[in-house]
Amino acid sequence: MVRIQVPQPATRLKSGDIGAADLASVRQAGLAHACDPFRGSVHEGQSPQLIEAVSVGLQYNATLIRLAAKPELRVPMSETQLDLLRSIAFFRDLDHAGFAAVSAACRPRRYAARELIIGHKDESFDVLFLLSGLARVSIYAPTGRQVSFRDIRPGAIFGELAAIDGRARSASVECIEPCTAAIMPQKAFIQALGEHPVFMMAVMRHLTEQVRNLTARVFEFSTLAVRNRVQAELLRLAGTPPPHINEVILSPAPTHAEIASRVSTHREAVTRELRWLEKQAVIVKRGRTLRITDLDKLRRLLETFSGEHA
């Protein structure tokens, strides 16, 4: 079952909430980069003193988020969290010694629903692996319009682009529901890529998949009508169920506005196309539940237009 929820604006502080003295204390303690809202704790080996710290997180017109960096927040991964991390595809093929070395660099962080994990254009470089919850990757236009790219579910990696190229974050990541993530510092991530080929190959496969998905979406935007873009998005949301499964339930279902954001159209057009699919006996919508009753027929509708038959 695919679970989709609509994110609400994350809590943000204004720059006036932070004084110059706080910033000076952070710099003197050497924590300007180690302590920020996206990392959630202090790096090993750095000052354990209590600091009220901030870091710049550009998310449209909100700029500063406060974080209390306390020694007691530097907790190691629990056994349960290590088991979850071990089950993730990126770590699954590591031998015992390799997993112990790589996981030792990770630290856990919990996020509340609607909390901002990564801010667009932020200059933080940690890599995160989602252990539980649901998050969404988006960019906000200056007008406030949200453009959503993908949802992040347990087992996913995110933040790896900035860690690899050292550039600012390319999008925001916000929690749809409470999340727990394992955070790996940039240095440890780059080291793991060099020392553990199976880990590097898993990351390469992930990046290849992202390129393929983005290529498909560019093609859809360039060649498909709104009707077919909506069909393609529903198939994406359905995921890859076993071959004998022809029905998928999306609950809670994405809103019409959310689907419109993903396929570059307006809410009214999505409403019109979903009604058409209901008449074709492809979907059934009841409240916040959307049931795709005939995946094969939905695929045929899309393939007939594009001329791509399996």
C-alpha positions as CSV (number, residue, x, y, z in Angstrom):
1,M,0.0,0.0,0.0
2,V,1.3,3.4,-0.9
3,R,0.8,6.1,1.7
4,I,0.7,9.7,0.6
5,Q,0.2,12.8,2.7
6,V,0.4,16.5,2.0
7,P,3.2,18.4,3.8
8,Q,2.4,21.5,5.8
9,P,4.9,24.4,6.1
10,A,7.7,23.5,8.4
11,T,8.2,25.5,11.6
12,R,10.8,28.3,11.0
13,L,12.3,31.1,13.1
14,K,13.0,34.6,12.0
15,S,16.6,36.0,11.9
16,G,15.8,38.3,14.8
17,D,15.4,35.3,17.1
18,I,19.2,34.7,17.0
19,G,21.7,37.1,18.4
20,A,25.2,37.9,17.2
21,A,26.6,36.6,20.5
22,D,25.2,33.2,19.7
23,L,26.9,33.1,16.3
24,A,30.2,34.2,17.9
25,S,30.0,31.4,20.5
26,V,29.4,28.8,17.7
27,R,32.4,30.0,15.7
28,Q,34.7,30.0,18.8
29,A,33.7,26.5,19.7
30,G,34.4,25.3,16.2
31,L,30.8,24.1,15.7
32,A,29.7,26.4,12.9
33,H,29.4,23.5,10.5
34,A,28.9,20.6,12.8
35,C,25.8,21.9,14.6
36,D,22.8,22.6,12.4
37,P,19.2,21.7,12.1
38,F,19.9,19.1,9.4
39,R,22.5,17.2,11.3
40,G,20.9,17.4,14.7
41,S,24.0,16.6,16.8
42,V,27.6,17.5,17.3
43,H,30.4,15.6,15.5
44,E,32.6,13.3,17.6
45,G,35.7,14.9,19.0
46,Q,34.4,18.4,19.1
47,S,33.5,20.6,22.1
48,P,30.8,19.0,24.3
49,Q,29.8,22.3,25.9
50,L,26.2,23.5,25.7
51,I,25.7,25.8,22.7
52,E,22.7,27.6,21.3
53,A,23.5,27.3,17.7
54,V,22.0,28.2,14.3
55,S,22.8,27.5,10.8
56,V,21.6,29.1,7.6
57,G,18.8,27.1,5.9
58,L,17.4,28.8,2.9
59,Q,13.8,27.8,2.4
60,Y,12.1,30.6,0.4
61,N,12.1,33.6,2.8
62,A,12.9,31.8,6.0
63,T,16.6,31.9,6.8
64,L,17.5,30.7,10.3
65,I,16.6,27.8,12.5
66,R,17.7,27.4,16.1
67,L,19.3,24.2,17.4
68,A,20.4,23.4,21.0
69,A,23.6,21.4,20.6
70,K,23.8,19.4,23.8
71,P,26.3,16.6,24.6
72,E,23.4,14.2,25.5
73,L,22.1,14.4,22.0
74,R,25.1,12.6,20.6
75,V,23.6,9.2,21.1
76,P,24.8,6.1,19.2
77,M,22.6,4.1,16.9
78,S,20.4,1.6,19.0
79,E,20.4,-2.1,18.1
80,T,16.9,-1.7,16.5
81,Q,18.2,1.3,14.4
82,L,21.3,-0.7,13.4
83,D,19.1,-3.6,12.3
84,L,17.0,-1.2,10.2
85,L,20.1,0.3,8.7
86,R,21.5,-3.1,7.9
87,S,18.3,-4.0,6.0
88,I,18.7,-1.1,3.7
89,A,20.0,-2.0,0.2
90,F,23.0,0.3,0.5
91,F,24.4,-1.7,3.5
92,R,23.0,-5.2,2.9
93,D,26.0,-6.6,1.0
94,L,28.6,-5.2,3.3
95,D,30.4,-7.9,5.3
96,H,30.3,-7.7,9.1
97,A,33.5,-5.6,9.5
98,G,32.5,-3.3,6.7
99,F,29.1,-2.6,8.1
100,A,30.5,-2.0,11.6
101,A,33.0,0.5,10.2
102,V,30.4,2.4,8.0
103,S,27.6,2.3,10.6
104,A,29.9,3.6,13.3
105,A,30.0,7.0,11.5
106,C,26.2,7.3,11.5
107,R,24.0,8.9,14.2
108,P,20.2,8.8,14.6
109,R,17.9,11.8,14.4
110,R,14.2,12.0,14.9
111,Y,12.1,14.6,13.1
112,A,8.5,15.7,13.8
113,A,5.8,15.7,11.2
114,R,6.1,18.8,9.0
115,E,9.6,19.4,10.1
116,L,12.2,20.6,7.6
117,I,15.0,18.1,7.3
118,I,17.0,19.8,4.5
119,G,16.5,23.3,3.1
120,H,16.8,24.2,-0.6
121,K,20.1,26.0,-1.2
122,D,21.4,25.1,2.3
123,E,25.1,24.5,2.5
124,S,25.1,21.3,4.6
125,F,26.6,18.1,3.3
126,D,25.5,15.2,5.4
127,V,23.9,12.1,3.8
128,L,20.7,10.7,5.3
129,F,19.2,7.2,5.2
130,L,15.5,7.1,6.2
131,L,14.8,4.4,8.8
132,S,11.1,5.2,9.3
133,G,8.4,7.7,8.3
134,L,7.7,9.5,5.1
135,A,9.3,12.7,3.7
136,R,8.8,14.7,0.5
137,V,11.4,16.4,-1.9
138,S,10.2,19.8,-3.2
139,I,11.2,23.2,-4.3
140,Y,9.1,26.3,-3.7
141,A,8.9,29.0,-6.3
142,P,9.2,32.7,-5.3
143,T,5.4,32.8,-5.7
144,G,5.0,30.1,-3.0
145,R,4.0,27.4,-5.5
146,Q,5.3,24.0,-4.5
147,V,6.9,21.7,-7.1
148,S,7.1,18.2,-5.7
149,F,9.6,15.6,-7.1
150,R,9.3,12.4,-5.1
151,D,8.5,10.9,-1.8
152,I,11.1,9.4,0.4
153,R,10.2,6.2,2.2
154,P,12.2,3.9,4.6
155,G,15.3,2.5,3.0
156,A,15.9,5.6,0.9
157,I,19.1,7.7,0.7
158,F,18.9,11.5,0.3
159,G,21.4,14.4,0.6
160,E,24.0,12.4,-1.4
161,L,24.3,15.0,-4.3
162,A,25.6,17.8,-2.0
163,A,28.0,15.3,-0.3
164,I,29.4,14.2,-3.7
165,D,29.8,17.6,-5.4
166,G,30.1,19.9,-2.4
167,R,27.4,22.3,-3.8
168,A,24.3,23.7,-2.1
169,R,21.3,21.5,-1.6
170,S,19.2,21.1,-4.8
171,A,15.8,20.8,-3.1
172,S,14.1,20.8,0.3
173,V,13.1,17.7,2.2
174,E,10.2,17.9,4.6
175,C,8.6,15.3,6.8
176,I,5.1,14.2,5.9
177,E,4.9,12.1,9.1
178,P,7.3,11.6,12.0
179,C,10.7,10.3,10.7
180,T,13.8,8.8,11.9
181,A,17.0,9.0,9.9
182,A,20.6,7.8,10.1
183,I,22.9,10.7,9.4
184,M,26.3,10.1,7.9
185,P,28.8,13.0,7.7
186,Q,30.1,13.9,4.2
187,K,33.7,12.8,5.0
188,A,32.5,9.3,6.2
189,F,30.3,8.9,3.1
190,I,33.1,9.7,0.7
191,Q,35.4,7.4,2.6
192,A,32.9,4.6,2.5
193,L,32.5,5.0,-1.3
194,G,36.3,4.6,-1.7
195,E,36.8,1.7,0.7
196,H,33.7,-0.4,0.1
197,P,33.0,-1.2,-3.5
198,V,29.6,-2.9,-2.8
199,F,28.4,0.3,-1.0
200,M,29.7,2.4,-3.9
201,M,27.8,0.2,-6.5
202,A,24.6,0.5,-4.5
203,V,24.9,4.3,-4.5
204,M,25.6,4.2,-8.3
205,R,22.6,2.1,-8.9
206,H,20.5,4.6,-7.0
207,L,21.8,7.5,-8.9
208,T,21.2,5.7,-12.2
209,E,17.6,5.1,-11.2
210,Q,17.2,8.8,-10.4
211,V,18.5,9.7,-13.9
212,R,16.2,7.3,-15.5
213,N,13.2,8.6,-13.6
214,L,14.0,12.2,-14.4
215,T,14.5,11.3,-18.1
216,A,11.1,9.7,-18.1
217,R,9.5,12.8,-16.6
218,V,11.2,15.2,-19.0
219,F,9.9,13.0,-21.8
220,E,6.4,13.1,-20.3
221,F,6.4,16.9,-19.9
222,S,7.6,17.3,-23.5
223,T,5.3,14.8,-25.3
224,L,2.3,13.8,-23.2
225,A,-1.0,15.6,-22.7
226,V,-2.2,16.2,-19.2
227,R,-4.4,13.1,-19.3
228,N,-1.5,10.9,-20.0
229,R,0.8,12.6,-17.5
230,V,-1.8,12.0,-14.8
231,Q,-2.0,8.3,-15.8
232,A,1.8,8.1,-15.7
233,E,1.9,9.6,-12.2
234,L,-0.7,7.2,-10.9
235,L,1.4,4.3,-12.2
236,R,4.4,5.8,-10.4
237,L,2.4,6.0,-7.2
238,A,1.3,2.4,-7.6
239,G,5.0,1.3,-7.5
240,T,5.9,-2.2,-8.7
241,P,3.5,-4.7,-7.3
242,P,3.9,-8.5,-8.1
243,P,2.8,-9.5,-11.6
244,H,-0.4,-11.2,-10.3
245,I,-1.5,-8.0,-8.5
246,N,-3.8,-5.8,-10.7
247,E,-5.2,-3.5,-8.0
248,V,-3.5,-1.0,-5.7
249,I,-4.9,1.2,-2.9
250,L,-3.4,4.7,-2.3
251,S,-4.4,5.7,1.2
252,P,-4.4,8.5,2.1
253,A,-4.7,9.4,-1.5
254,P,-2.7,12.4,-2.9
255,T,-4.8,15.5,-3.3
256,H,-5.6,16.8,-6.7
257,A,-3.4,19.8,-6.0
258,E,-0.5,17.5,-5.2
259,I,-0.9,15.5,-8.3
260,A,-1.1,18.7,-10.3
261,S,2.2,19.9,-8.8
262,R,3.9,16.7,-9.9
263,V,2.6,16.7,-13.5
264,S,2.9,20.5,-14.1
265,T,-0.8,21.3,-14.5
266,H,-3.6,22.8,-12.4
267,R,-5.9,21.2,-9.9
268,E,-9.0,21.5,-12.0
269,A,-7.4,19.5,-14.9
270,V,-6.5,16.7,-12.5
271,T,-10.0,16.6,-11.2
272,R,-11.3,16.3,-14.7
273,E,-8.9,13.5,-15.6
274,L,-9.6,11.5,-12.5
275,R,-13.3,11.7,-13.2
276,W,-12.7,10.4,-16.7
277,L,-10.7,7.4,-15.3
278,E,-13.5,6.6,-12.9
279,K,-15.9,6.4,-15.9
280,Q,-13.4,4.1,-17.6
281,A,-13.6,1.8,-14.5
282,V,-9.9,2.2,-13.9
283,I,-10.1,3.9,-10.5
284,V,-12.5,4.3,-7.6
285,K,-12.2,7.3,-5.3
286,R,-13.8,7.3,-1.8
287,G,-12.8,10.2,0.5
288,R,-9.0,10.1,1.0
289,T,-8.7,6.6,-0.6
290,L,-8.0,6.1,-4.2
291,R,-8.2,2.5,-5.5
292,I,-6.6,1.7,-8.9
293,T,-8.8,-1.2,-9.8
294,D,-7.2,-2.1,-13.1
295,L,-3.5,-1.5,-13.4
296,D,-3.3,-3.3,-16.8
297,K,-5.9,-1.1,-18.3
298,L,-4.2,2.0,-16.9
299,R,-0.9,0.9,-18.6
300,R,-2.7,0.2,-21.9
301,L,-4.2,3.7,-21.9
302,L,-0.8,5.2,-21.5
303,E,0.9,2.9,-23.9
304,T,-1.7,3.4,-26.6
305,F,-1.0,7.1,-26.7
306,S,2.8,6.8,-26.5
307,G,3.0,3.9,-28.9
308,E,5.2,2.0,-26.4
309,H,3.9,-1.6,-26.1
310,A,5.7,-4.1,-24.0
